[in-house]
Amino acid sequence: MGYGLGVFLLVVGLILALAVEDAISGVDLTMVGWIMTIGGVLVLVLTAVTLNSRKARGGAVSTTTHPDGSQTVQRQEPPAI
């Protein structure tokens, strides 16, 4: 999931809801379009909230360079609340 999926659902949903005038027997394309639009908005919001909460957690990262040129990266997570 991510911004790409959210934008895709949003665009395809709005096209189906507002621009398509064809009909498929037994399928309301306008309703399918609105459902996809709502799903796209939800994916965008959930992605933004998830990425924002990851950044807010913070933590420390330290990189150690060894004499042979290799590096070790250590990440220290903040304590759980």
Secondary structure, 3 states (H helix, E strand, C coil): CCHHHHHHHHHHHHHHHHCCCCCECCECHHHHHHHHHHHHHHHHHHHHHHHHHHHHHCCEEEEEECCCCCEEEEEECCCCC
